[in-house]
Amino acid sequence: MSTDQKPLALISVLDKTGIEAFAAALVQKGFEILSTGGTAKKLRESGIEVTDVSAHTGFPEMLDGRVKTLHPKIHGGLLGDTRSQSHREQLHAHSIPSIQVVAINLYAFEATIAKPHTFEEAIENIDIGGPAMIRSAAKNHANVYVAVDPLDYDLILAALESSSGDVLKKQLAAKAFRHTAFYDSVIGRYLTEVTDGCPLESETYTLGFRRKMTFRYGENPHQAGALFEDPLALRQGQLGLAQSTKLWGKELSYNNVNDGAAAWELVGDLPPNSCAIIKHGNPCGAASAESAAESYRLARASDPISAFGGIAAFHGVFDKNTAETVTEKGNFLEVILAEHFTQDGLDVIQNRSGWGQDVRLLQAQIPSSSPTLDLKTIRGGAILQTGDEEPSQAEWKVVTKLAPTEEQFVALRFIWKVIPHIRSNAIAIGTHNRLLGVGAGQMNRVQSVRLAIEQAGNAAEGAVLGSDAFFPFPDSIITAAQAGIKAIIQPGGSKKDPDVVAAADEFGIAMVMTGIRHFRH
């Protein structure tokens, strides 16, 4: 190996942003550029001298391009630790020059599976050589700068100029391994999906998320926070708040997104024109009327105090009439979500005194009814479960002597849609089209019943009540009866079910058991 060998830079990128300027700057610093395919062609068109990898290795590309960089002269140059005398001697013996700079990004697997494609097309877009070179360079970061992001090109050039890039090399290596881990996670999840595999049956499960935004802080000011997006959300029909578009307002906070997601999931389970209002993770209002404006009016009326500064989600179009209703005196919302905002609706919000930039307007696609995977981190690990999807209502049973009227059945169905979105122990009181009172997050169920009745007030008379889990004792039924509740829906399954049903019969309450529990902790 010649002692006057130029330093080598290996460049092979799908995203060619800034690559010509980067390569030209490296040439000015005395580097020889190794490249392949379209990257080499683009650099040559820019007047940059390039050595093909096949010329460097003395071995042609083969197997339709699957093998071109998987060669000792490439990986030896990437992995050789020039601080080691033994490595230097071996590199010299085999005429393998070291590679000091690597710029690589990968085949577009994610983009391929996001659009109509065949399984064979997906497989052909699994990059093998690229991840191998990135990992080799990242492992040997003491000797190699590795770039997987065009934003890092200038940092590398500056470090080469100062000849002090040890910290940067470590940072780039960490970024490189995150990059390949993310890439492989998408492939692994795709292959699991197309083979009808359940991820919870696997011995390992890897999720890769891409950061969409950083928050000023997390749930509290001393915490950091950010929003990450699932790259497979579109393919799996799981578009939600993470894929929303902000049309107006100041930056979102952690709590905005957390509560916004809860509002969007709830309103997605309600009919078109419905409105859901969330405060601190729980519904404080929900209604379904002929117009979005009327739905908001009914939803807010249940708990105006909690609704102030809350988050409202609309299943449908947010128009001028809705905007004028929302911005009436005494109202204020942190975030408004809708499937679509009309221009006159936007104009009302943007020009209303006291609202201005303070409210955030988010446009998003109504969530799919199919369940998502539910993940919660715990110290030292995570717990995962499939989404809370309920089977057919055909399993519902009337268990009391008195059956619900047709109107009561409509109300029970409405309340049962709301119940899964309330923190356990969850109690909801309402009518055929609106939520009147909520009891959430209590350590005993009867206390949740009391809270829901208190919020509903006199409107509880003649209303229906839903519970996310069985009643362990008849005391909740007695409390509900005293408030005038006329029909109850609950899962059943308690040893005390006969006593609970007997209490309902005694007070003339119709009761339906679903057989399905909806805990949400």
C-alpha positions in Angstrom: 0.0 0.0 0.0 1.5 3.3 -1.1 2.5 5.8 1.6 1.1 8.6 -0.5 -2.4 7.1 -0.6 -5.1 9.8 -0.4 -7.6 9.6 2.4 -10.7 7.8 1.3 -14.3 8.9 1.6 -17.1 6.4 0.7 -20.3 8.0 -0.5 -23.5 6.1 -1.5 -26.7 7.9 -0.8 -30.4 7.6 -1.8 -31.1 11.1 -0.4 -28.7 13.3 -2.4 -29.4 16.5 -0.5 -26.2 18.4 -0.2 -24.0 15.5 -1.4 -22.3 17.4 -4.3 -21.1 20.2 -2.0 -20.0 17.7 0.6 -18.0 15.6 -1.9 -16.5 18.7 -3.5 -15.3 19.9 -0.1 -13.8 16.5 0.7 -11.9 16.6 -2.6 -10.5 20.0 -1.7 -9.3 18.5 1.5 -7.4 15.9 -0.5 -9.9 13.0 -0.3 -10.4 10.4 -3.0 -14.1 9.6 -3.4 -15.4 6.1 -3.7 -19.0 5.7 -4.9 -21.6 3.5 -6.5 -24.5 3.7 -9.0 -26.6 6.8 -9.1 -24.5 8.7 -6.5 -21.3 8.2 -8.6 -23.2 9.4 -11.7 -24.5 12.5 -10.0 -21.1 13.4 -8.6 -19.4 13.0 -12.0 -22.1 15.2 -13.6 -21.0 17.8 -11.1 -17.4 17.5 -12.3 -16.2 15.6 -9.2 -13.8 12.8 -9.9 -15.1 9.5 -8.5 -13.6 6.0 -8.2 -16.2 3.2 -8.6 -16.3 0.7 -5.8 -15.9 -2.1 -8.3 -12.7 -0.5 -9.6 -11.5 -0.2 -6.0 -12.2 -3.8 -5.1 -11.4 -5.3 -8.4 -14.7 -7.2 -8.2 -17.8 -6.3 -10.3 -21.3 -5.8 -9.0 -23.3 -9.0 -9.2 -26.7 -10.5 -8.4 -28.6 -7.5 -9.7 -26.6 -5.2 -7.5 -27.2 -7.2 -4.3 -23.5 -7.6 -3.9 -21.2 -4.7 -4.6 -19.8 -3.4 -1.3 -19.7 -6.6 0.6 -16.0 -7.0 0.1 -12.9 -7.2 2.4 -11.4 -4.2 0.7 -14.4 -2.1 1.7 -15.1 -3.6 5.2 -11.4 -4.0 5.9 -11.0 -0.3 5.1 -13.9 0.6 7.4 -13.1 -1.7 10.3 -9.3 -1.4 10.4 -8.3 0.3 13.6 -5.2 2.4 12.5 -4.2 2.9 16.2 -3.3 -0.9 16.2 0.0 -1.9 14.8 -1.4 -5.4 14.0 -4.3 -3.9 12.1 -2.0 -1.5 10.2 0.3 -4.4 9.2 -2.7 -6.5 8.0 -4.1 -3.7 6.0 -0.7 -3.1 4.4 -0.2 -6.8 3.6 -3.5 -7.0 1.8 -3.3 -3.5 0.1 -6.4 -2.3 1.9 -6.4 1.5 2.4 -8.4 2.9 5.3 -11.7 4.8 4.8 -12.0 7.8 7.0 -15.4 9.3 6.0 -18.6 7.4 5.1 -21.8 9.0 3.9 -24.6 6.5 3.4 -28.4 6.3 3.6 -30.5 3.4 2.7 -32.9 1.9 0.2 -36.4 3.3 0.6 -38.1 0.4 2.3 -40.4 2.5 4.4 -41.5 4.5 1.3 -42.0 1.4 -0.7 -44.4 -0.3 1.8 -46.3 3.0 2.4 -47.7 2.8 -1.2 -49.2 -0.1 -3.3 -46.5 -2.7 -3.8 -45.9 -6.4 -4.1 -44.2 -8.5 -1.5 -41.3 -9.0 -3.9 -40.8 -5.2 -4.3 -40.7 -4.8 -0.5 -38.0 -7.5 -0.2 -35.9 -6.0 -3.0 -35.9 -2.7 -1.1 -34.3 -4.3 2.0 -30.8 -2.8 2.0 -28.0 -5.2 3.1 -24.8 -3.5 2.0 -25.8 -0.1 3.3 -26.5 -1.1 7.0 -23.4 -3.3 6.9 -21.2 -0.4 6.0 -22.9 2.0 8.4 -22.4 -0.5 11.3 -18.8 -1.2 10.3 -18.0 2.5 10.2 -19.9 3.2 13.4 -18.1 0.4 15.3 -14.8 1.9 14.2 -15.8 5.4 15.0 -12.4 6.1 16.6 -11.1 6.2 13.0 -14.2 6.9 10.8 -16.7 9.7 10.5 -20.1 8.2 9.5 -23.0 10.3 8.2 -26.5 9.0 7.7 -28.0 12.5 7.7 -27.2 15.3 5.3 -27.4 17.8 8.3 -24.2 16.3 9.6 -22.0 17.0 6.5 -21.0 20.5 7.6 -20.2 19.2 11.1 -17.8 16.6 9.6 -16.1 19.2 7.4 -15.6 21.5 10.3 -14.1 18.7 12.4 -11.8 17.7 9.6 -10.6 21.2 9.4 -9.8 21.3 13.2 -8.5 17.7 13.3 -10.4 17.2 16.6 -13.6 15.2 16.1 -13.5 12.5 18.8 -16.7 13.6 20.5 -18.5 14.1 17.1 -17.4 10.7 15.9 -19.0 9.1 19.0 -22.2 11.1 18.5 -22.4 10.2 14.8 -21.8 6.5 15.7 -24.7 6.5 18.1 -26.9 8.2 15.5 -25.8 5.6 12.9 -26.8 2.6 15.1 -30.1 4.3 15.9 -30.6 4.7 12.1 -30.0 1.1 11.3 -32.0 -0.1 14.3 -35.0 2.0 13.2 -34.6 0.7 9.7 -34.5 -3.0 10.8 -37.5 -2.4 13.2 -39.7 -1.3 10.3 -38.7 -4.4 8.2 -39.3 -6.7 11.2 -42.7 -5.3 11.9 -43.7 -5.4 8.2 -42.7 -9.1 7.9 -44.5 -10.0 11.1 -47.6 -8.2 9.8 -47.7 -9.9 6.4 -47.2 -13.3 7.9 -50.2 -12.7 10.2 -47.9 -12.9 13.2 -49.0 -11.4 16.5 -46.1 -9.3 17.9 -47.1 -10.3 21.5 -46.3 -13.9 20.6 -42.7 -13.0 19.7 -39.8 -13.4 22.1 -38.6 -9.9 21.2 -40.5 -6.8 20.0 -38.8 -3.8 18.5 -40.6 -0.5 17.8 -39.0 2.3 15.8 -40.4 5.8 16.1 -39.3 9.0 14.3 -39.4 12.3 16.2 -41.9 14.8 14.8 -41.5 17.6 17.3 -39.8 18.5 20.6 -41.9 20.1 23.3 -40.8 23.0 25.5 -41.1 20.6 28.4 -43.0 17.4 29.4 -45.9 16.9 31.6 -44.3 19.3 34.1 -41.7 22.0 33.5 -38.8 20.1 34.9 -39.4 17.2 32.5 -38.3 16.9 28.8 -40.8 15.8 26.2 -41.2 15.1 22.5 -43.7 13.6 20.0 -42.6 10.6 18.0 -44.4 9.2 15.0 -45.0 5.5 14.0 -43.6 4.9 10.4 -46.2 2.2 9.9 -49.2 4.2 11.0 -50.4 4.8 7.4 -50.0 1.3 6.3 -51.8 -0.2 9.3 -54.6 2.3 9.1 -53.7 3.8 12.4 -53.4 7.5 11.5 -54.2 9.7 14.5 -53.2 12.8 16.3 -49.5 12.1 15.7 -50.1 12.6 12.0 -52.2 15.7 12.4 -51.5 19.0 10.7 -51.4 22.2 12.8 -53.2 24.9 11.0 -52.9 27.6 13.6 -51.6 28.5 17.0 -48.5 28.4 19.2 -46.5 25.3 19.7 -48.1 22.2 21.2 -47.2 20.9 24.6 -46.9 17.4 26.0 -50.3 17.8 27.8 -51.9 19.2 24.7 -51.0 16.1 22.7 -51.8 13.7 25.5 -55.3 15.1 26.0 -55.7 15.7 22.3 -55.1 12.1 21.6 -57.7 11.1 24.2 -60.3 13.5 22.7 -59.6 12.3 19.1 -60.0 8.6 20.1 -63.3 9.3 21.8 -64.9 11.4 19.1 -63.8 8.8 16.6 -66.1 6.3 18.3 -69.0 8.7 18.1 -71.2 9.5 15.1 -70.4 12.3 12.6 -71.0 15.9 13.9 -70.2 14.7 17.5 -68.0 16.6 19.9 -65.9 15.4 22.8 -64.2 17.6 25.4 -61.3 16.3 27.4 -59.6 17.7 30.5 -56.7 16.0 32.2 -57.2 12.8 30.2 -60.9 12.3 31.0 -64.1 13.3 29.1 -65.8 16.2 30.8 -68.3 16.5 27.9 -69.5 14.5 24.9 -72.5 14.9 22.7 -73.9 14.0 19.3 -76.4 16.3 17.6 -77.4 17.4 14.1 -74.6 20.0 13.9 -71.1 20.3 15.3 -72.1 23.6 17.0 -75.0 22.0 18.8 -72.9 19.0 19.8 -70.3 21.4 21.4 -73.1 23.4 23.1 -74.5 20.2 24.7 -71.0 18.7 25.5 -69.9 21.9 27.3 -73.1 22.3 29.2 -72.4 19.1 31.2 -69.4 20.7 32.9 -68.6 24.2 31.8 -66.0 24.7 34.5 -63.9 21.7 33.4 -64.5 22.5 29.7 -62.8 25.9 30.1 -59.2 25.5 28.9 -59.9 21.9 27.7 -59.5 20.2 24.4 -62.4 19.8 22.0 -62.5 17.3 19.1 -65.1 17.4 16.3 -66.1 14.4 14.2 -66.5 16.3 10.9 -66.2 19.9 9.7 -65.4 22.8 11.9 -67.3 25.7 10.2 -68.2 29.3 11.0 -71.2 28.5 13.0 -69.2 26.1 15.2 -66.4 28.6 15.6 -68.9 31.3 16.7 -70.4 28.9 19.2 -67.0 27.8 20.6 -65.8 31.4 21.0 -68.8 32.7 22.9 -68.0 34.8 26.0 -66.8 32.7 28.9 -65.4 29.9 26.7 -61.8 29.1 25.9 -60.1 25.9 24.5 -56.4 25.0 24.4 -56.8 22.8 21.3 -59.5 22.3 18.7 -59.3 19.2 16.5 -61.4 18.4 13.5 -61.4 16.5 10.2 -61.6 19.7 8.3 -61.7 23.5 9.0 -63.5 25.8 6.7 -61.8 29.1 5.9 -64.5 31.2 7.6 -64.3 28.9 10.6 -60.6 29.6 10.8 -61.1 33.3 10.4 -63.5 33.5 13.4 -61.0 31.7 15.7 -57.9 33.7 14.4 -59.6 37.0 14.8 -61.5 36.5 18.1 -60.3 38.6 20.9 -58.7 36.5 23.7 -58.1 33.5 21.5 -55.7 34.6 18.8 -52.5 32.5 18.8 -53.3 30.9 22.2 -55.5 28.2 20.7 -54.1 25.4 18.5 -56.1 24.2 15.6 -55.3 20.6 14.4 -56.6 18.9 11.4 -56.5 15.1 11.4 -58.0 11.9 10.0 -60.6 10.2 12.2 -59.0 7.2 13.8 -59.6 3.7 12.4 -61.9 1.5 14.4 -59.3 -1.3 14.3 -57.4 -1.6 17.5 -53.8 -0.4 18.0 -51.2 -2.0 20.1 -51.2 -0.5 23.6 -47.8 0.0 25.2 -46.9 1.4 28.6 -43.4 1.8 29.8 -42.5 0.7 33.4 -39.2 1.0 35.2 -37.0 -1.6 33.6 -39.3 -2.6 30.8 -42.7 -2.3 29.2 -46.1 -3.9 29.2 -48.0 -4.4 25.9 -51.5 -5.5 25.0 -53.7 -5.5 22.0 -56.3 -2.7 21.6 -59.6 -2.5 23.5 -62.0 -3.7 20.8 -65.4 -5.0 21.8 -67.1 -7.9 20.1 -70.6 -7.7 18.7 -73.4 -6.4 20.8 -75.2 -9.7 20.1 -73.7 -10.9 23.4 -75.5 -8.2 25.4 -78.1 -9.6 27.8 -81.0 -7.9 29.6 -80.8 -9.4 33.1 -83.6 -7.6 34.9 -87.4 -8.1 34.8 -87.7 -4.7 33.2 -86.1 -4.4 29.7 -84.8 -1.0 28.5 -87.1 1.0 26.3 -85.9 1.6 22.7 -84.8 5.2 23.7 -83.0 3.8 26.7 -81.2 1.3 24.5 -80.0 4.1 22.3 -78.7 5.9 25.3 -77.0 2.8 26.7 -75.2 2.3 23.4 -74.0 6.0 23.4 -72.8 5.8 27.0 -71.0 2.5 26.3 -69.1 4.2 23.6 -67.8 6.7 26.1 -67.0 4.3 28.9 -63.7 2.9 27.4 -62.3 6.4 27.3 -62.8 7.2 31.1 -60.2 6.2 33.7 -61.1 3.4 36.0 -63.1 3.1 38.1 -65.3 4.6 35.3 -68.9 5.6 35.6 -70.8 7.6 33.0 -74.3 9.1 33.1 -76.1 10.3 30.0 -78.9 10.3 27.5 -79.3 9.1 24.0 -77.0 11.8 22.7 -75.0 13.4 25.5 -72.8 12.8 28.5 -74.1 14.3 31.7 -71.8 13.2 34.4 -68.5 11.3 34.9 -66.9 9.5 37.8 -63.3 8.7 37.0 -60.2 7.3 38.6 -61.6 6.5 42.0 -60.5 3.7 44.2 -64.0 2.4 44.8 -66.9 2.3 42.3 -69.6 3.7 44.5 -67.5 6.9 44.9 -67.4 7.1 41.1 -71.1 6.8 41.0 -71.5 9.6 43.5 -69.2 11.9 41.5 -71.1 11.2 38.2 -74.4 11.9 39.9 -73.1 15.1 41.4 -71.9 16.3 38.1 -75.2 15.3 36.3 -77.3 17.0 39.0 -81.0 17.1 38.4 -80.4 15.8 34.8 -79.7 12.4 36.3 -83.4 11.9 36.7 -84.5 9.5 34.0 -80.9 9.1 32.5 -78.9 6.0 32.0 -75.6 4.9 33.7 -72.7 2.9 32.4 -69.9 1.2 34.4 -66.6 -0.1 32.9 -66.6 -3.1 35.2 -69.0 -5.1 37.4 -70.6 -3.7 40.5 -69.1 -5.6 43.5 -72.1 -4.7 45.8 -75.6 -3.4 45.4 -74.7 -0.1 47.0 -73.9 1.6 43.7 -77.4 0.5 42.3 -79.1 2.0 45.4 -77.2 5.2 45.0 -78.1 5.4 41.3 -81.7 4.7 42.0 -81.9 7.5 44.5 -80.7 9.9 41.8 -83.4 8.7 39.4 -81.3 6.5 37.0 -83.6 4.3 35.0 -81.3 2.0 33.1 -77.8 0.6 33.6 -75.2 -1.0 31.4 -72.3 -2.9 32.9 -70.1 -6.0 32.1 -71.3 -8.3 34.9 -69.2 -11.1 36.2 -69.3 -10.5 40.0 -70.2 -13.1 42.6 -72.7 -10.5 43.7 -74.4 -10.2 40.3 -77.6 -11.8 41.7 -77.8 -9.2 44.5 -77.0 -6.4 42.1 -79.8 -7.5 39.7 -82.2 -7.9 42.6 -81.5 -4.3 43.7 -82.2 -3.1 40.1 -85.4 -5.1 40.1 -86.4 -3.6 43.4 -86.0 0.0 42.2 -87.5 -0.6 38.7 -84.2 -0.2 36.9 -83.5 -2.0 33.6 -80.1 -3.5 33.4 -78.0 -4.8 30.5 -74.8 -6.9 30.9 -72.3 -6.8 28.1 -69.8 -9.5 29.3 -67.0 -7.2 28.3 -65.0 -5.1 30.8 -63.3 -1.8 29.8 -60.7 -1.0 32.4 -58.5 2.0 31.5 -55.8 2.7 34.0 
